[in-house]
Amino acid sequence: MAISSCSKPPRHLQGIKITHEKFQEVGQPSLPIYRPGVHRPQSSNHLPLLPPQSPNRRHRRGSISPLASCSFSLAPSWVSISPVLCAVAMTNHAAFTAEDTVTAVAAPAQAARHFSSFPPRRARDCRKAALGRMDLAASGVLRAGSLLDSMKASSPRHAKLATGADHEDWIEKHPSALEWFEAVLGAARGKQIVMFLDYDGTLSPIVEDPESAVMTEDMRDAVRAVAQHFPTAIVSGRCRDKAFNFVKLEELYYAGSHGMDIKGPTTVSNHKAKQAAGEVLCQPATEFLPVIEEVYQTLTAKMQSIPGATVENNKFCLSVHFRCVAEEEWDGLGEEVRAVLDGYPDLCLTKGRKVLEIRPSIKWDKGNALEFLLESLGFAGRGDVFPIYIGDDRTDEDAFKVLRNMGQGIGILVTKFPKETSASYSLREPAEVKDFLRKLVKSNGIKG
């Protein structure tokens, strides 16, 4: 990935007065430039934006020069911007040389606000946006010959375990959002946070029986508290009604079926959209409902001969779970699924964590759902918005990539194992997600 120079302000610093000067201390010590997820080149004319390192940790690569710093002028009449705003959570690929550090003075920022005026978008709008077929090369669609390998890759037992050094490198690029919470907080200061949460593996643990993936009351309380402060949406591969029945919070937005079924809050909240209660906002794949039901019936009958296999109807998509299937049966299961789909060219097959997903081949995913909700809430194109998306699955990568391309907010991957991701930060398990949400609520000063 090429790293550009800072010949002009990055997107997230547009509108901010930029001056170039040699490094000096201004007001208070500066934090190191840091941009998670960027691989370090062996040599470069520009310093890469590196992840933070503990004070006691030495650089292993001697070719990397000491980090430059971002200094931000502080004055009573200015809104101070944390140094991490230029690098920690923003995703523009800018770099600065040691001789060319940046001092940024922000113009007065709008105070973060709760949404109060909602121009409702209708389902036909998102159907129009989803016209055209999915980009198969970039969507993770499983192709011939790759199915069994992909199924094995979704099993931790088959995952390539990272060495100690590799794991440390991965953590540098995707550090813990809890350990670096103050950096996240600094990047979000003065902005309106909008929270997006996956369900399985994020708010509830991954369990053998998908119907038993129940969230704890403590987690529900944490999500409820977040929703009182920030617009909050559940974005899940489950059907919307099932996601709601698990979470049981009426003040949230729910995007089920990987974002293909979006509905607003059904009760009064601080961020209630001006629409009829519980109005469906987006269903771009309604014409696929008959064929989805047909394939569901066929697959359910086929899977009866494979012990442990289950087919879940998530309305606009189907999930074939093989978590409880003996590994020697995986190849046969995959071939059965593929044989059924051969007769349905408008459907595609993708993978999750020990699950095969059958979805319409349209240009719509969790990333599109995130964009749709931000636009519907009136936040599209605004620089004072800070979306946070937390998820654990391959399907959440679509949302992480959207945030990276926007140059706003952060993606947080929930995982205990290093894996390729476009997320900026990581958390190990749902318990850490709960702790992160609680800290976010407790630190209510982020609005100021």
KAJO-V180353 format. One line per field, one symbol per residue. phi: phi as a letter, one per 20 degrees, with the letter a starting at -180 (. if undefined). psi: psi as a letter, one per 40 degrees, with the letter a starting at -180 (. if undefined). burial: + if it has 9 or more other C-alpha atoms within 8 Angstrom, else -. Layout:
BEGIN
phi = ???
psi = ???
burial = ???
END
This chain:
BEGIN
phi = .fdeeefcgfgfdfndfdcdbfgbfcmbgeefgbcgnefeffbafcffeeffcfgeeefeeffefgffcddcfdbgedefdfgfgfbfdfdfedbcefecfcdddefgefffcefccdefeegffffffefoeffffddmffdgndfffffffedgfefffffgffffffffecfffefdfffffffefndefcdccfdfndecffcfegfdeeeffffffffgffffdcgccedcfffgffffffemcfeeecdellnebdcegdbfbfcffebfgmffebbfcffegffffffgfffgffffedgnecddedmebccdecfdegffeffffffffffffgecfedcdcdcelbdddcfedebbfffffffffffendfmeeddcfcddbcdgfffffgffffffmcmbdceeaecgbfbefecbceagffggffffffffeffffe
psi = hihiifdihideehehhhihiihihhdiiiiihhhiehihidiieihihiiiiidehihdheehiihiihhhihideihihidededdeieigiiiidefihhhhiihihiiiihehhghiidddddddeiiiigddeeehhiheedddddddehddeihhiiddddddddddgiheddfdddddddeheihhhhhhichedeiihidhdeeghiidddddddddddddihhihhieiiddddddddfheeiihgiffeeghiiieihiefhigiihfhhdhgefdeeddddddddddddddedehhehihhhfceiihhhfdehideedddddddddddedegeeiihiiagfihhhiigighadddddddddddeeehehefigihhhieiddeddddddddddfiaiihhhiehhihieidiiididddddddddddddfeeed.
burial = -----+--++-+---+-+--+-+--+---+++++++++--------+++++------------+--++++++++---+++++++++++++++-+++++-++++++++----+-++--+-+-++++++--+---+------++----++-++++++---+--+----+--+++++++++-++-+++++++++++++++++++++++-------+-+---++-+++++++-+++++++++++--++-+----+++++++++++++++++--+++++---+-++++++--++--++-++-+++--+--++++++-+++++++++++++---+++-++-+++-++-----++++++-+++++++++++++++++++-+++++++---+++++++++++++++++++++--+++++++++--+---++++++-++-+++++++-++----++-
END
